[in-house]
Amino acid sequence: MVPTSLPFVSVIIPVFNDGERLQRCLRALDRQTYPAHLYEVIVVDNGSDALEPIADIAAQFQQTTHTYESQPGSYAARNQGLTLAKGAVIAFTDADCLPAINWIEQGVACLLQTPKVGLVGGKIECSFVDATNPTPVELYESLWYPLPQQEFVEKHHFAATANLFTFASVMQQVGGFDGTLKSNGDREWGQRVHQAGYTLIYGETVQVTHPARHHWSELQRRARRIIGGRYDLHQKAPFWQRQQFFILTIAQYLLAPIVMLGFNFLLDRRLKTLQQKVHVSRVMFFVSYWYVWELVRLKCGAPSYRG
């Protein structure tokens, strides 16, 4: 049953060693158009270093509470946030995101407009440190690693947790996130929502801005975390499917850069100059072989990387 009055909203933000951007995120949440008495923000410190003043940052904002989750992984942290959430609506974003001023208002409106809605995945805009001169890493990520939320929702039946709204009742029915995963937990959870018969909606007006990775080290950490999440997710499959995933994924990432080199230079009109084509192709080679190395490391029994 769809509520007729505005619901209380709990916004959950996991954070790991990212106090500076968390503070900017909380400032954006402090200026929301949604009534201040109808939402709370729950910051979940996922084992940040002692020098990161996560609790002190959270304490600066009246509507924000702080909690701690020692199990590594943002999905375990989100589950901890859920144990404290008071809202009929649950919203998720990340510490490095900047929600639009009407983010909560638009997210709630999208939830309430459709019967039996399971989740709303909002638009995720990519930003650069210098919009006029993106680094090779930023350019690569904006072209090949965007967060195409509409495609996630409509084709793959999930939404990235950088911008996700749902009802607490939906989470009670399908369960929380798989806390053992360090990546791809949003995909696994969203597909459970879809399988339970709920409608999934893309919300164009529900917007956050997410920064593209700026440095090589940031991109490497993300690549390792993503492929680790995919690997962990496939470990729940039968033996032959696990082996198939490993072999096909290794082959894919060994061959993909060679195939895409021609596409970058001859067909991709998004790359305007020869310098951009060279830089993006170079980044693509490195990322693909990071994937291969990480898969081999995981296959040898190493734990997945949390990023």
C-alpha positions as CSV (number, residue, x, y, z in Angstrom):
1,M,0.0,0.0,0.0
2,V,1.4,3.4,-1.1
3,P,1.6,6.0,1.8
4,T,-0.5,9.2,1.3
5,S,1.8,11.4,3.4
6,L,5.6,11.9,3.1
7,P,7.5,9.0,4.7
8,F,10.5,9.2,7.0
9,V,13.7,8.5,5.1
10,S,16.9,6.9,6.3
11,V,20.0,7.7,4.2
12,I,22.8,5.1,4.7
13,I,26.4,6.0,3.7
14,P,29.3,3.5,4.1
15,V,32.8,5.1,4.4
16,F,36.3,3.8,4.4
17,N,39.2,6.4,4.7
18,D,37.4,9.1,2.8
19,G,36.6,11.8,5.4
20,E,37.1,14.8,3.2
21,R,34.6,13.7,0.6
22,L,32.2,12.4,3.2
23,Q,32.1,15.9,4.7
24,R,31.1,17.3,1.3
25,C,28.5,14.7,0.9
26,L,27.0,15.4,4.3
27,R,26.9,19.1,3.5
28,A,24.9,18.4,0.4
29,L,22.5,16.2,2.4
30,D,22.2,19.0,5.0
31,R,20.7,21.3,2.4
32,Q,18.0,19.0,1.0
33,T,14.6,20.3,0.0
34,Y,12.9,17.4,1.8
35,P,11.6,18.4,5.2
36,A,14.4,18.2,7.7
37,H,12.3,16.4,10.4
38,L,11.5,13.6,7.9
39,Y,15.0,12.2,7.2
40,E,18.1,11.0,9.0
41,V,21.6,10.2,7.7
42,I,23.5,7.1,9.0
43,V,27.3,7.1,8.4
44,V,28.8,3.7,8.8
45,D,32.6,3.7,9.3
46,N,33.9,0.5,7.7
47,G,37.2,0.3,9.6
48,S,38.8,3.6,8.6
49,D,42.3,4.4,9.8
50,A,42.5,6.1,13.3
51,L,43.7,9.3,11.7
52,E,40.4,9.6,9.7
53,P,38.0,11.6,12.0
54,I,34.8,10.0,10.7
55,A,32.9,10.2,14.0
56,D,33.9,13.9,14.4
57,I,32.8,14.7,10.8
58,A,29.4,13.0,11.3
59,A,28.9,14.9,14.6
60,Q,29.0,18.2,12.8
61,F,25.6,17.5,11.2
62,Q,22.5,17.5,13.3
63,Q,20.6,14.8,11.4
64,T,23.6,12.5,11.1
65,T,24.4,9.6,13.3
66,H,27.6,7.4,13.2
67,T,28.1,3.7,13.7
68,Y,30.9,1.2,13.0
69,E,31.2,-2.0,11.1
70,S,34.4,-4.0,11.4
71,Q,33.7,-6.6,8.7
72,P,35.4,-5.3,5.5
73,G,33.1,-4.4,2.7
74,S,30.6,-1.7,1.9
75,Y,27.7,-4.2,1.8
76,A,28.4,-5.4,5.3
77,A,28.5,-1.7,6.3
78,R,25.2,-1.0,4.7
79,N,23.6,-3.9,6.5
80,Q,24.9,-2.4,9.8
81,G,23.3,0.9,8.8
82,L,20.0,-0.9,8.2
83,T,19.9,-2.2,11.8
84,L,19.7,1.5,13.0
85,A,17.4,2.8,10.3
86,K,14.1,4.2,11.4
87,G,12.7,5.1,7.9
88,A,9.9,3.6,5.9
89,V,12.1,4.6,3.0
90,I,15.8,3.6,2.8
91,A,18.2,5.6,0.5
92,F,21.8,4.7,-0.3
93,T,24.6,6.8,-1.6
94,D,28.4,6.8,-1.3
95,A,30.8,9.0,0.7
96,D,32.3,10.3,-2.5
97,C,29.0,11.3,-4.1
98,L,27.3,14.7,-4.1
99,P,23.5,14.4,-4.1
100,A,21.5,17.1,-5.8
101,I,19.6,19.5,-3.5
102,N,16.3,17.8,-4.3
103,W,17.7,14.2,-4.2
104,I,15.6,12.9,-1.4
105,E,12.5,14.7,-2.6
106,Q,12.8,13.2,-6.1
107,G,13.7,9.8,-4.9
108,V,10.6,9.6,-2.6
109,A,8.4,10.9,-5.4
110,C,9.6,8.2,-7.8
111,L,9.0,5.5,-5.2
112,L,5.5,6.7,-4.4
113,Q,4.3,7.1,-8.0
114,T,4.3,3.4,-9.0
115,P,2.5,0.5,-7.3
116,K,4.7,-2.4,-6.0
117,V,7.9,-0.6,-6.7
118,G,11.0,-2.4,-5.4
119,L,13.7,0.1,-6.0
120,V,14.5,3.4,-7.7
121,G,17.9,3.7,-9.3
122,G,18.7,7.4,-9.8
123,K,21.0,9.1,-12.4
124,I,24.7,9.1,-11.6
125,E,26.6,11.9,-13.3
126,C,30.4,11.7,-13.7
127,S,32.6,14.6,-12.8
128,F,36.3,15.5,-13.4
129,V,38.7,17.5,-11.2
130,D,39.3,19.8,-14.2
131,A,36.4,19.5,-16.6
132,T,38.4,21.2,-19.4
133,N,41.4,18.8,-19.1
134,P,40.5,15.3,-17.9
135,T,43.4,13.0,-17.0
136,P,43.8,9.8,-19.1
137,V,42.4,7.9,-16.2
138,E,39.3,10.2,-15.9
139,L,38.7,10.1,-19.6
140,Y,39.0,6.3,-19.7
141,E,36.6,5.8,-16.8
142,S,34.0,8.3,-18.1
143,L,33.9,6.4,-21.4
144,W,34.4,2.8,-20.4
145,Y,33.4,2.7,-16.7
146,P,30.5,5.0,-16.3
147,L,27.6,4.0,-14.1
148,P,24.8,3.7,-16.6
149,Q,22.0,3.4,-14.1
150,Q,19.2,3.3,-16.7
151,E,20.9,0.3,-18.3
152,F,21.5,-1.3,-14.9
153,V,17.8,-1.0,-14.0
154,E,16.1,-1.8,-17.3
155,K,18.4,-4.5,-18.7
156,H,20.2,-6.1,-15.7
157,H,17.5,-5.6,-13.0
158,F,19.6,-3.8,-10.3
159,A,20.7,-0.3,-9.4
160,A,24.1,0.9,-8.2
161,T,24.1,1.8,-4.5
162,A,25.7,5.1,-5.3
163,N,22.1,6.2,-5.9
164,L,19.3,3.8,-4.8
165,F,16.0,4.2,-3.0
166,T,13.8,1.4,-1.7
167,F,11.2,0.7,1.0
168,A,12.2,-0.8,4.3
169,S,9.4,-3.4,3.8
170,V,11.1,-4.5,0.5
171,M,14.4,-5.1,2.4
172,Q,12.5,-7.0,5.1
173,Q,11.0,-9.3,2.5
174,V,14.0,-10.0,0.3
175,G,16.7,-9.6,3.0
176,G,19.7,-7.3,3.2
177,F,22.9,-7.3,1.1
178,D,25.3,-10.2,0.9
179,G,27.9,-9.0,3.3
180,T,30.5,-11.4,2.1
181,L,30.8,-9.5,-1.2
182,K,33.1,-6.5,-1.7
183,S,31.7,-5.6,-5.1
184,N,28.6,-6.6,-7.1
185,G,26.4,-6.8,-4.0
186,D,24.1,-4.3,-5.5
187,R,23.6,-6.4,-8.5
188,E,22.9,-9.5,-6.4
189,W,20.5,-7.7,-4.2
190,G,18.6,-5.9,-7.0
191,Q,18.1,-9.1,-8.9
192,R,16.6,-10.6,-5.8
193,V,14.1,-7.7,-5.7
194,H,13.3,-8.3,-9.4
195,Q,12.8,-12.0,-8.8
196,A,10.4,-11.3,-5.9
197,G,8.1,-9.6,-8.5
198,Y,8.7,-6.0,-7.7
199,T,9.0,-3.2,-10.3
200,L,12.3,-1.5,-10.7
201,I,12.4,2.1,-11.9
202,Y,15.1,4.4,-13.3
203,G,14.7,7.9,-11.9
204,E,16.2,10.5,-14.3
205,T,15.4,13.3,-11.9
206,V,17.0,11.6,-8.9
207,Q,20.6,12.7,-9.3
208,V,24.0,12.4,-7.7
209,T,27.4,13.4,-9.0
210,H,30.2,10.8,-8.7
211,P,33.9,11.7,-9.4
212,A,35.8,9.8,-12.0
213,R,38.9,8.2,-10.7
214,H,41.7,10.7,-11.2
215,H,44.9,8.7,-10.6
216,W,46.2,5.3,-11.7
217,S,46.3,4.0,-8.2
218,E,42.5,4.8,-7.7
219,L,41.7,3.0,-11.0
220,Q,43.8,0.0,-10.0
221,R,42.0,-0.3,-6.6
222,R,38.6,-0.1,-8.3
223,A,39.5,-2.7,-11.0
224,R,40.8,-5.1,-8.3
225,R,37.6,-4.6,-6.2
226,I,35.2,-5.1,-9.1
227,I,36.8,-8.2,-10.5
228,G,37.1,-9.6,-7.0
229,G,33.4,-9.0,-6.5
230,R,32.5,-10.8,-9.7
231,Y,34.8,-13.7,-8.7
232,D,33.3,-14.0,-5.3
233,L,29.8,-13.9,-6.7
234,H,30.6,-16.8,-9.1
235,Q,32.0,-18.9,-6.2
236,K,28.4,-19.6,-5.2
237,A,27.8,-21.4,-8.6
238,P,28.4,-25.1,-9.4
239,F,32.0,-26.2,-10.0
240,W,31.8,-26.3,-13.8
241,Q,30.3,-22.8,-13.9
242,R,33.1,-21.4,-11.7
243,Q,35.7,-22.9,-14.0
244,Q,33.9,-21.6,-17.1
245,F,33.7,-18.1,-15.6
246,F,37.5,-18.1,-14.8
247,I,38.6,-19.4,-18.3
248,L,36.3,-17.2,-20.3
249,T,37.0,-14.0,-18.2
250,I,40.7,-14.5,-18.5
251,A,40.4,-15.0,-22.3
252,Q,38.1,-11.9,-22.5
253,Y,40.6,-9.6,-20.8
254,L,43.6,-10.9,-22.6
255,L,42.0,-10.3,-26.0
256,A,39.8,-7.3,-25.3
257,P,42.5,-4.6,-25.4
258,I,43.8,-5.8,-28.7
259,V,40.4,-5.8,-30.3
260,M,39.5,-2.4,-28.8
261,L,42.7,-0.8,-30.0
262,G,41.3,-0.7,-33.5
263,F,38.0,0.6,-32.2
264,N,39.6,3.4,-30.3
265,F,41.7,4.6,-33.2
266,L,39.2,4.1,-36.1
267,L,35.6,4.2,-34.8
268,D,35.2,5.8,-31.4
269,R,34.2,9.4,-32.2
270,R,34.2,10.3,-28.5
271,L,38.0,10.4,-28.6
272,K,38.8,13.6,-30.4
273,T,42.6,13.7,-30.7
274,L,45.4,11.2,-31.3
275,Q,46.7,11.9,-27.9
276,Q,43.3,10.9,-26.3
277,K,43.3,7.7,-28.4
278,V,46.8,6.8,-27.3
279,H,46.2,7.6,-23.6
280,V,42.8,5.8,-23.3
281,S,44.2,2.7,-25.1
282,R,47.2,2.6,-22.8
283,V,44.9,2.7,-19.7
284,M,42.7,0.0,-21.2
285,F,45.7,-2.3,-21.6
286,F,46.7,-1.8,-18.0
287,V,43.2,-2.3,-16.6
288,S,42.6,-5.5,-18.6
289,Y,45.9,-7.0,-17.4
290,W,45.2,-5.9,-13.8
291,Y,42.0,-8.0,-14.1
292,V,43.9,-11.0,-15.3
293,W,46.5,-10.7,-12.6
294,E,43.8,-10.3,-9.9
295,L,41.8,-13.3,-11.2
296,V,45.0,-15.5,-11.1
297,R,45.7,-14.3,-7.5
298,L,42.2,-15.1,-6.4
299,K,42.3,-18.5,-8.1
300,C,45.4,-19.3,-6.1
301,G,43.4,-18.7,-2.9
302,A,44.1,-15.1,-2.1
303,P,41.2,-13.1,-0.5
304,S,39.4,-10.5,-2.6
305,Y,40.5,-6.9,-2.4
306,R,38.2,-4.4,-0.7
307,G,39.5,-1.3,-2.4
